């Protein structure tokens, strides 16, 4: 079950909010926990009916285990490092097993010529996100940054809360601990949250999904048969699709949290306005970048131990960032390319790009789509073929390429590109802040909601891209 679905909006949410609204103050967390487990269970049934009970049991087990580990770390400080190590190993064992076993065996077979087999392992939804939240909690308890949670109910809500369970934002315990015990509710907050949710729904259904149609069309046509202009149009479509897909989800999560009295941190800050890749990754998936900085980069020494170790620390962070996104060599390559670009900016061109922002924007206009291409295509032969089409190389002289194919597709998708470009800027947000309390804004959001519901009803909807991570 996804946020942008008829079932979620018109069945799950009304039932949940009815129960949540009339639950007593000290019962709201119990309602939220139960609803979150139901939400996760439905998602597991959609993923794999046979393994749904097993995956739910693992999810509950890891939640209870980390709650207990937090208690042990706080109560037995002399053995705190031991308990922390046990907790980290336990958490990452599940992530490594489900996400990377197949990848490891495939590479062992390729390297040594063996014929090892692995059963069909399906990645449990949300495991990359809830693993990071569990690990951040026990590390923060060990560091005494936060007190260990004494209520299993509160900790369960922190981990399972359905608005951010499947694809983030990654919320650290200290940012939400107070709200787990005492949070305020108001009609105005609920209205604001509903508006934020609708904006996110519009981003996802009316922009991301529509532009995703072009990327899907190119896959059906075959990369070898598209013209160079259409190849660029296609990768630009994916560039906007992944942004509005993930930002749409984050907006919906933030909106739902606000309705329930939670402040969920923002995950995006207009990343496509950046002039360097360094700046881009301060603005894109902010909570993931913060997690790697806080729990990997700084513990490795950050920038305090000289240039060589600084480069090593960045290499580790970006190698892990690539691997976190997927068990495939294209993701590792993607992470390493980002590392190379960020090091180039840090030591050579960064000051120039920040000073000459027009050149910086042109640089990013080229670099962002090319790096997303590494992210989008997992097969290296297809990846090479697509890069060839971007620069006008043909895979075979026998392949027929229609030189004006991009005209047709711009006619179909041009309006969505215009919307994507506009909403990638600060202008719509600035206008919204000025008019968000007006009847005109409410009417416009109702139109957005109605259009999104129509698209969902007609089946013009796709799962969120970040669900696979």
N, C-alpha and C positions, 0 to 999 in steps of 0.2 A: 504494500500500500504506500503510495507516494502522496505528497501534499497536493500535487496538481492532478487530482483524480476526483471524479464524482463521488466515489465511495467515501473518500476521506472528508471532503468538504460538506457533503449533505447527509452523511450517516454518522461517521465517527465523531466529528467535531461537535455537532449539536448534542449528541448524547453525552459526550465528555463535559462540555461546558455547562450543561444542565445539572449534572451531578456535582461538578466543581463549584458552581455558583451557590448551590444550596447546602453544600457540606459545611459543617462548623469549621471554625478557623483551624483547630487542631486536627481536623480530619482531611483537610485539603491535600496534604502531602500523600496521604494514603490513597486518595482518589487518583492523584497524579501518577503515583507509582503503579497502581493497578492498570490504569489506562495506558501507560507507557509499555508495560509488559504485554498487554493485549496488542498494541500497535506493532511491537517488535515480533510477536508471534505470528500476526497476519503477514508481515513481511517475510518471515521465514517460510510460511506455508506457500507463499507465492514463489519463493526461491527454490525450495526443495521440500516437498511434503514428507518424504521418507526420513530426512535428517532433521526436520524442524524441531522435534523434541530434544534431540541431542544438542543442537546448537543453542536452544533456549537454556538447557541445563548448564552448558558451558558458560553462557552469559551470566546466569545467576551465580554460578560457582565463582567466577572471577570477581564478581561484585562483592560477594560475601568474604572471599579470601582476602581481598585488598582492604576491606574494612577491618578484618582481624589483624592483618599485618600492620596497619596503621596503629592499632591499639598496642601491639607488641613493641613497635618502635618507640612509642611514647612512654610505655611502662618500663621497658628494659633498655635504658639508654646505653649501657655498657655493651650490649649485644646488638645495638641499633644497626650497625653496618652489616652484620650478618643477616638480620631480618630484612633489611633493605635489599641486599643481594638476592635473597630467596624470592622476594617479591618481584624484582625486576626480571629474574630468570623465568619465574612462573608466567608472568605476563607475556614476555616476548616469545616464550616457547609456543604458545598458541598461535601468535601472529606468524612466526616463522614456519610452523608446521602447515597451517592452512594456506598461507600466501606464497611460500617459496619452495615447498617440497618438490612440486612438479618441475619448477624451473631448475632446481639443483640437480635432479635426476636426469633431466634432458641434457644438461651440460656435461654431466659425468659420462653419459652414454656417448655424446659427441666427442668428448676428449679421449676416452679410453676404448671406444668401440664396444662397450658393453651393451647388454640388452635388458637393463633393469626396467621394471614396470612399476607403475603406481596406480592405485585405484583412483577412481574419479573423485577428486577432492574439490569441493565447491567452497569458495570463500564466504564465510558468514557475513551478512550485511553489517556494516558499521564497526567491524572488529578493529580496523586501523585507527578509528577515532576513539572508541572507548578504551582501547589499550593505552593510548597516549594520555587519556585523562586519568586512568588508574595509576599509571607510572608517575605522572606529575604529582599526584596526591601523596603517594608514599615518600617521594623524594622531598616534597615540601614539609612533610611531618618530620622527616629525618633532619632536615636543615633548621627546624623550629621556625619555619616561615609561617606555618599555620598549626593550630592545635589539632590533634586527632579528633575526628568526629566520633561522638559517643553514642549516636543514634543510628542504628542500622537503617531505619526508615529514611532518615535524612540523607545518608550516604547513598542509599539505593535510588533516591530521587535525583541526586546529583549525577549519577552515572547513567540512569535509564531515561531521564527526561526526554520525551519523544520529539520536541521541537528540534533538538540538536543531536539526537542519538545517532542518526544514520550517516550524516555527512557534515557534522560540525555546525557552527564554529566549535573549535576545541576550547572548552571552558576550564580554567584551572579552579580548584576548589576554593582558594582564598577569595576569588572574585565573586563568589556566589554563596559563601558560607552563611553570612548574615541573613540573606534572603531566604535560605532554607528554613530558618527558624521564625523569622518575622518579616513579612512583606505586606505592603499596602495594596489595596485594590480600589479602583475608582472607575466611574463611567468614562471619564475623559481618557484614562490610560487604555481602557478597553477599546474605545473608538480609535485612538491613535494606533494601537496595535493592529486593529482590523484594517486600517488604511495601509499600514506598512505591509501587511500580509497580501493585500490586493495588488500593491505595486510589485511585490516580488512575484506574485502569480502572473501578472502581465509580462514581466521580464522573461519568465520561463516559457509561458505558453505562446505569447504573441510575438516574441522576438527570437528567443533561442531556438524553440522548436521549428519555427518557420525557416530560419537560416540553416538549421540542421538538415532540412529537406534538400537543400542544394548540395551539401556535402554527401548526403546519401545518394543523390542522383549521380554524382561523379563516380561513386563506387560501383553503381550499377552499369554505367556507361563503360567503365574501364579507363584507367588513367592514361593508357597509351593512345586513346582515341580523342582526347580533349585538346583544344588549342591552348597556346600559352596564356592568352588573356583569361580564358576560362579557368585555367589552373590557378592563376592568381586570385580570381574571383572566388574560387572554391576554398582556398586556404584562408582568405579573408572571412568567408562565411564561417569557417570553423573557429577562427579567432574570436569572432563576436558570439558564436554559439556557446563556447565554453565559458565565456565571461558572464553572459546573461543567464546561462543555465545555473552556474554556481552562485552568482550574486543573487539571482532570484530565490534560490533555496535559502541563502543566508538571510535575506529580507523576510521571508516567510517565517523562518525560525525566530528571528528577532521580534517580529510582530506577535507571534503566538506567545512568546515569553512575556512580552509587555502586557498582553491581556491577562496573563496569570500572575503578574506582579514581579516578574524577573527581568533583570537587565542583562541581556546576552550581548557580549561584545561584538562590535562590527568587524567584518571580515574583509572589506574592500574600501579603498579610498581613491577612486578614479584612477586605477593603475595605467590605463591607456593614455593618460596625460603625462606620463613620465618621460624624462629625457635620457635616462640611463637604465640599464637592466638592474643596477643596484637599487635605484629608486623604485623601479617597478616591483621588486620583491619586498619592499617595505610597504607597498600598497596592495599587493595581491595576497590573498589567503593569509591575512595578517596573523591570525591565531596560530597557524602552522609555523610561520616564520618565527614567531615569538617562542614557540615551544622548542624549536631547534636551537635558537639562540640561548635560551635559559637553561636547557638540560643537556646540550651537546657542546655548543661553541664556547660558552663561558667556562664550563668545567674543564675543557681542553686547554684553557689558558687564554682564550680570546685573542686580543691584540697586544697582550702584555709581555710576550716572551720573544720578541724579535720577528723579523720578516719571514724567516724560513718556517717557523712554527705557525705564524699567521696564515701562510699559504697552505700549510698542512691542515690547519683547522677548517679553513674554507673548503678544502678538498673533501674532508670527511663529511662536513655538513651537506655539501651539494651532492656527493655520492649517495649519502643516505636519503636525501630528499628525492632524488631520482628513483632510488630503489623503493622508497615508501609508496610512491605513486603506482608502482606495478612491477611484477616479477617478469621482466622482459628486458632484453638488452637495449631496446630503443629508449626505455626510461632511464637506464643508466647512462647511455650516451647523452640524452637530453640533460641530465643533471651535470655531466662533465662539461658539456658545451656552455651551460649557464655559468659554471665555475670559471671557465676560461674567459668568458665575456666580462664577468665581474672583476677578475684579476686584471684584465686589460684596462678596464675603466679605472680601477684603483691605482694602478701604477703608471698608466700612459695617457689615456684619453678622457678620463672622467672629468677633470677640471675644465677641459676645453668644452666638453658637451654641456656641462652645467652653466658655463659662461655664455655659450652661443646656443641658446635654447632652440632656435629654429632648426639648426643643424641636428641638435639632439632629438627633436621630434622626427625629423626625416630618418635618422639612424634607427630609431625605435620602430618607425613605420615599416622598415625593412626587417629588422631583427625579430620583432615579436611574432609575426606570422611564420617566419622560417623556424623558429624554435618550437612553435606549436605544431609544426608539421612533424618534427621528430617525436612529439608527444602523441600525435594522432594516429600515425601509421606504425604498427608493430613489426610488420614484415619488411626486412631490409631491401629485398628486391623491389617491392612496391614503392618503398621510400625512395630508392634511387631512381626509379622510373618517374615518380612525381617531380623530384628535383630536376630531372632532365626536361620535363615538360615546362617547368618554370623558366628555363633558359632557352627553350626552343629546340631541344634535342628530341629526336624521334626514336622510339624503341626499334622500329622496323620500317623499311621503305614501303612495305606492303600495307601498312595501316593507313586507313583513310581518316583524315582529320578535317572537319568542317571549319574553315577559318572564321566564320561569323557565328559560331555556336554561342559565344558569350553574349551576343545581342539578345538571343532568345531567352537566356537565363536571367539576364539583367531585367528584361521585361517582366519576368515572373517574380523575381526576388528583389528588385531595385528598391521598392518601398520599404522593405525590411532593413536593407542596408542603411537607408537614410535614417530610419528610426534608431538603428543601433548606433550610428555615428552621433546622432543628437544626444541620446541618453548615455553615451560614454563621457559626455562633458558635464560640467557643473551647472549649466544653465537650467535644465529641468528641475534639479534639486533646489536651486535658488528660488525659482518661481513657486515651487510647491511650498516652501517654507513661508512664503508671503500669503498664499491663498488657501492653505490647508484647512482652515476653519470656515471657509466660505461654502455656501450651497453649491456654487458652480464646481468647486473641487469635488464635493461629494457626488454630484451628478456625473462628472467625468470618470470618477473611480467606479461608479455603478456601471457605466458603459464598458470600462475595461474588464470588470468582473463578468459582465454578461457575455462579452466577446470571448473571454477565456473559457467560460463554462460551455459555450457553444462549440468551441474547438475541441474541448475534452469530450463532449457528447458525440461529436462526429468522429472521434478516434484520432484527432490530429494532435497526439501527445506522445512524448517519449520519456523513459526513465531519466532521472538526473544522471549526468555523466560521472559525477564523483561518487555515485553509489558503488561503482566497481572497484574503488580503492579502499 
